[in-house]
């Protein structure tokens, strides 16, 4: 056990009145911006998926109406492209959601590190006062 680990364990033992709710409250306040970002990405995703679904319905209906084989092939290709874009949009949302959640977790970790650093500083001050 190195010096830092020893100081950390001593600080956590000394700080018996630690309230975990404070850290959770700070994390939730900091997480508000991330929740708004996820809601925005979700709104864009659902809007795009609704638009593409409408496009696929129109393309499918048009494919049944047209008589020329050239237009049937064009509409079938457009349908496949539209369907592929919905898959890509779902992948985009998954990536954005993962990135935002990772940023949120990193922010929570930074808050926990700052809180523990403050506690370590507090235990060093107590040791200095005890030595006097």
Residue frames as qw, qx, qy, qz and C-alpha x, y, z in Angstrom:
[[0.000, 0.891, 0.453, 0.000, 0.00, 0.00, 0.00],
 [0.444, 0.331, -0.020, 0.833, 1.57, 3.27, -1.08],
 [0.125, -0.176, -0.385, 0.897, 1.29, 6.61, 0.68],
 [0.352, -0.069, -0.255, -0.898, -1.69, 7.82, -1.35],
 [0.602, -0.268, -0.701, -0.273, -3.70, 4.65, -0.63],
 [0.421, -0.269, -0.663, 0.557, -2.90, 4.98, 3.06],
 [0.047, 0.112, 0.167, -0.978, -4.02, 8.62, 3.12],
 [0.466, -0.138, -0.468, -0.738, -7.17, 7.79, 1.22],
 [0.587, -0.320, -0.743, -0.016, -8.16, 4.96, 3.55],
 [0.294, -0.253, -0.530, 0.754, -7.44, 7.14, 6.60],
 [0.189, 0.012, -0.060, -0.980, -9.51, 10.00, 5.19],
 [0.566, -0.227, -0.573, -0.548, -12.45, 7.71, 4.54],
 [0.539, -0.312, -0.726, 0.291, -12.17, 6.19, 8.04],
 [0.153, -0.179, -0.349, 0.907, -12.01, 9.62, 9.68],
 [0.331, 0.026, -0.188, -0.924, -14.91, 10.92, 7.61],
 [0.051, 0.234, 0.963, -0.127, -17.58, 8.72, 9.17],
 [0.276, 0.585, 0.458, -0.609, -20.24, 11.38, 8.73],
 [0.003, -0.186, 0.614, 0.767, -19.89, 11.27, 4.94],
 [0.567, 0.449, 0.479, -0.498, -23.27, 11.64, 3.28],
 [0.391, 0.060, 0.755, 0.523, -23.46, 9.91, -0.10],
 [0.271, 0.776, 0.568, -0.045, -26.60, 11.89, -0.93],
 [0.049, -0.846, 0.120, 0.518, -24.52, 15.05, -1.36],
 [0.239, -0.332, 0.721, 0.559, -22.44, 13.44, -4.08],
 [0.285, 0.420, 0.833, 0.219, -25.54, 12.08, -5.77],
 [0.134, 0.871, 0.359, -0.307, -27.19, 15.50, -5.62],
 [0.087, -0.714, 0.374, 0.586, -24.16, 17.15, -7.20],
 [0.273, -0.059, 0.846, 0.455, -24.04, 14.46, -9.89],
 [0.266, 0.627, 0.731, 0.036, -27.71, 14.90, -10.69],
 [0.079, 0.887, 0.091, -0.445, -27.33, 18.68, -10.95],
 [0.116, -0.561, 0.598, 0.561, -24.36, 18.27, -13.27],
 [0.314, 0.119, 0.901, 0.275, -26.20, 15.58, -15.21],
 [0.369, 0.675, 0.437, -0.466, -29.07, 17.88, -16.20],
 [0.258, 0.688, -0.375, -0.565, -27.28, 19.19, -19.26],
 [0.049, -0.215, 0.935, 0.278, -26.56, 15.63, -20.38],
 [0.333, 0.416, 0.814, -0.231, -30.22, 14.70, -20.00],
 [0.374, 0.749, 0.102, -0.538, -31.19, 17.64, -22.22],
 [0.129, 0.544, -0.682, -0.472, -28.63, 16.55, -24.83],
 [0.175, 0.058, 0.980, 0.078, -30.03, 13.02, -24.85],
 [0.367, 0.602, 0.588, -0.396, -33.58, 14.37, -25.14],
 [0.300, 0.724, -0.229, -0.578, -32.54, 16.52, -28.10],
 [0.049, 0.341, -0.872, -0.348, -30.85, 13.59, -29.83],
 [0.266, 0.270, 0.914, -0.141, -33.89, 11.42, -29.14],
 [0.394, 0.689, 0.306, -0.527, -36.24, 14.05, -30.62],
 [0.255, 0.624, -0.519, -0.525, -34.10, 14.34, -33.76],
 [0.079, -0.147, 0.973, 0.158, -33.96, 10.55, -34.08],
 [0.328, 0.433, 0.798, -0.260, -37.71, 10.02, -33.68],
 [0.363, 0.726, 0.048, -0.583, -38.48, 12.89, -36.04],
 [0.185, 0.519, -0.703, -0.451, -36.16, 11.48, -38.69],
 [0.150, 0.032, 0.988, 0.023, -37.50, 7.95, -38.23],
 [0.400, 0.573, 0.568, -0.435, -41.10, 9.20, -38.57],
 [0.346, 0.706, -0.248, -0.566, -40.18, 11.07, -41.76],
 [0.098, 0.372, -0.869, -0.311, -38.41, 8.03, -43.22],
 [0.298, 0.238, 0.906, -0.183, -41.31, 5.75, -42.30],
 [0.444, 0.680, 0.277, -0.513, -43.69, 8.09, -44.10],
 [0.259, 0.633, -0.549, -0.481, -41.34, 8.12, -47.11],
 [0.096, -0.149, 0.976, 0.124, -41.21, 4.31, -47.15],
 [0.406, 0.449, 0.720, -0.338, -45.01, 4.08, -47.04],
 [0.422, 0.739, -0.024, -0.524, -45.37, 6.55, -49.91],
 [0.138, 0.527, -0.755, -0.366, -42.68, 4.75, -51.94],
 [0.242, 0.046, 0.968, -0.038, -44.29, 1.35, -51.33],
 [0.458, 0.597, 0.524, -0.399, -47.72, 2.62, -52.37],
 [0.341, 0.740, -0.288, -0.504, -46.25, 4.29, -55.45],
 [0.070, -0.351, 0.895, 0.266, -44.50, 1.05, -56.43],
 [0.364, 0.306, 0.872, -0.116, -47.87, -0.70, -56.58],
 [0.393, 0.747, 0.276, -0.459, -49.43, 2.05, -58.70],
 [0.173, 0.685, -0.489, -0.511, -46.78, 2.51, -61.40],
 [0.924, 0.297, 0.189, -0.151, -46.80, 0.25, -64.45],
 [0.553, 0.725, -0.394, 0.112, -43.34, 0.89, -65.88],
 [0.920, -0.198, -0.212, 0.263, -40.67, -1.57, -64.67],
 [0.451, 0.434, -0.224, 0.747, -38.05, 1.22, -64.73],
 [0.297, -0.605, 0.143, -0.724, -40.03, 3.16, -62.10],
 [0.894, -0.397, -0.145, -0.152, -40.62, 0.04, -60.01],
 [0.812, 0.067, -0.251, 0.523, -36.84, -0.54, -59.85],
 [0.165, 0.512, -0.185, 0.823, -36.23, 3.14, -59.01],
 [0.570, -0.578, 0.026, -0.584, -38.86, 3.06, -56.26],
 [0.940, -0.250, -0.213, 0.087, -37.54, -0.24, -54.88],
 [0.620, 0.246, -0.270, 0.695, -34.05, 1.27, -54.75],
 [0.135, -0.566, 0.132, -0.803, -35.42, 4.38, -53.01],
 [0.799, -0.491, -0.125, -0.324, -37.22, 2.14, -50.51],
 [0.889, -0.085, -0.257, 0.370, -34.02, 0.24, -49.72],
 [0.358, 0.390, -0.223, 0.819, -32.07, 3.49, -49.33],
 [0.416, -0.593, 0.018, -0.689, -34.77, 4.90, -47.07],
 [0.903, -0.381, -0.184, -0.078, -34.74, 1.74, -44.96],
 [0.762, 0.107, -0.268, 0.580, -30.94, 1.83, -44.72],
 [0.082, 0.536, -0.181, 0.820, -31.04, 5.44, -43.52],
 [0.679, -0.591, -0.050, -0.432, -33.34, 4.43, -40.67],
 [0.923, -0.187, -0.200, 0.270, -30.77, 1.84, -39.61],
 [0.518, 0.327, -0.191, 0.767, -28.00, 4.43, -39.82],
 [0.259, -0.647, 0.044, -0.715, -30.07, 6.87, -37.78],
 [0.851, -0.492, -0.117, -0.139, -30.55, 4.26, -35.06],
 [0.826, 0.011, -0.179, 0.535, -26.80, 3.63, -35.05],
 [0.203, 0.547, -0.111, 0.804, -26.14, 7.38, -34.88],
 [0.538, -0.666, -0.002, -0.518, -28.43, 7.71, -31.86],
 [0.927, -0.309, -0.160, 0.140, -26.78, 4.75, -30.17],
 [0.654, 0.220, -0.171, 0.703, -23.34, 6.31, -30.64],
 [0.051, -0.600, 0.070, -0.795, -24.47, 9.76, -29.46],
 [0.735, -0.582, -0.110, -0.331, -26.30, 8.28, -26.46],
 [0.898, -0.168, -0.189, 0.359, -23.21, 6.27, -25.49],
 [0.450, 0.379, -0.145, 0.796, -20.96, 9.32, -25.87],
 [0.293, -0.646, 0.021, -0.704, -23.23, 11.52, -23.75],
 [0.853, -0.491, -0.125, -0.126, -23.58, 8.86, -21.04],
 [0.809, 0.035, -0.201, 0.551, -19.80, 8.43, -21.02],
 [0.172, 0.513, -0.128, 0.831, -19.36, 12.18, -20.59],
 [0.583, -0.628, -0.058, -0.512, -21.90, 12.12, -17.76],
 [0.921, -0.314, -0.169, 0.157, -20.07, 9.29, -16.03],
 [0.616, 0.252, -0.187, 0.723, -16.74, 11.09, -16.46],
 [0.134, -0.629, 0.068, -0.763, -18.24, 14.24, -14.90],
 [0.788, -0.551, -0.090, -0.259, -19.55, 12.20, -11.95],
 [0.882, -0.073, -0.185, 0.428, -16.10, 10.65, -11.55],
 [0.331, 0.469, -0.155, 0.804, -14.51, 14.10, -11.60],
 [0.445, -0.660, 0.015, -0.605, -16.91, 15.23, -8.87],
 [0.912, -0.389, -0.125, 0.015, -16.10, 12.18, -6.77],
 [0.735, 0.162, -0.188, 0.631, -12.35, 12.75, -7.22],
 [0.047, 0.591, -0.113, 0.797, -12.75, 16.40, -6.25],
 [0.677, -0.607, -0.047, -0.413, -14.78, 15.42, -3.18],
 [0.929, -0.232, -0.137, 0.252, -12.22, 12.82, -2.12],
 [0.536, 0.382, -0.161, 0.735, -9.40, 15.28, -2.76],
 [0.260, -0.679, 0.078, -0.682, -11.15, 17.76, -0.48],
 [0.857, -0.490, -0.055, -0.153, -11.47, 15.06, 2.17],
 [0.850, 0.050, -0.169, 0.497, -7.80, 14.17, 1.85],
 [0.225, 0.544, -0.152, 0.794, -6.89, 17.82, 2.22],
 [0.553, -0.646, 0.000, -0.527, -9.17, 17.99, 5.24],
 [0.929, -0.328, -0.131, 0.112, -7.51, 14.97, 6.88],
 [0.652, 0.268, -0.195, 0.682, -4.04, 16.49, 6.33],
 [0.108, -0.638, 0.116, -0.754, -5.21, 19.69, 8.03],
 [0.787, -0.548, -0.060, -0.278, -6.52, 17.65, 10.98],
 [0.895, -0.063, -0.180, 0.404, -3.20, 15.81, 11.26],
 [0.364, 0.462, -0.178, 0.789, -1.38, 19.16, 11.26],
 [0.415, -0.646, 0.058, -0.638, -3.72, 20.45, 14.00],
 [0.915, -0.378, -0.133, -0.052, -3.26, 17.26, 16.01],
 [0.767, 0.161, -0.237, 0.573, 0.51, 17.57, 15.83],
 [0.052, 0.587, -0.181, 0.787, 0.35, 21.10, 17.26]]
